[in-house]
Amino acid sequence: MVKLSYDSLRTRMKIRLKAVYRLAIATTMLSTLAALPSYSIDYDKLILKVQSKYQKLDKIHGSAFIIGPAKNGRCVLLTAWHVLSEYKNDPISIYSPNGYKFTVYKPQFTFNNKQAFDDPKLDLAFMPAPSCRNSLNLPFAKASSIVVSTKVAVKGYPLDKQQVIFPTTVEGRITQYNDNDGYDLNYDAPTAKGFSGGPVINIDGSEILALHGFTDAVNEERGEELRVGGRGISAPLVYRFLRDNGYKMPRSSKPTCLVGVC
């Protein structure tokens, strides 16, 4: 039996302690990364801001995104109809944080229920995109994979942060899903005015769940609004809207979700 000196034992102990310490650091880092949203930060560079070319910064604006390509090879610019409702024939600027910018006009957009120009059946509007350069390139979720408690990320440009270049992301969970006309998807993510027209993406960034259109808020005693959630037009409704207008978009192949497990 070989006897080890005190110095040798101490050296071996230090080596083992260092190994344990490194393992602990690695485990902590992995746990931290696992807790972060898995969608790519690059999505933020693709979310578009909609604003009149002549509007001052204190005026209304909205959000939008490009999606596709569809089976016909084209992509579309998608937003909420009410984002455009205030405009007449003024040029509308569409731009993103990565410097992509172009000008559009309200008559270029297609919307639902053309017989009621100022009150569409669905709060949706789209037009062919100049290119697919800024497309999110995500499939639309099927109704079977949208269930209560699914974690979501909503992206858009809030009115109270006019000078922010990148969109804001708020997270929450789906609280109600009716699969019906109108705002059929509710979530508790604290959205704000200006988010309208932005995408609602599942937390792993693999599919589009809805297009955001409405912020639920209550008034506090001081007169300030407390944002308590939002509502959107679900992916199946958006998909059907685009398909009926000649743009058949990719759909998600994710399996049916169980409540709380997606």
Buried (B, 14 or more C-beta within 10 A) or exposed (E): EEEEEEEEEEEEEEEEEEEEEEEEEEEEEEEEEEEEBEBEEEBBBBBBBBBBEEBEEEEBBBBBBBBBBBEEEBBBBBBBBBBBBBBEEEEBBBBBBBEBEBEBBBEEBBBBEEEEEEEBBBBBBBBBBBEBEBBBEBBBBBBEBBBBEBBBBBBBBBBEEBEEEBBBBBBBBBBEBEEEEBBBBBBBBBBBBBBBBBBBBBBEBBBBBBBBBBBBBEEEEEEEEEBBBBBBBBBBBBBBBBBEBEBBBBBBEBEEBEEEEB
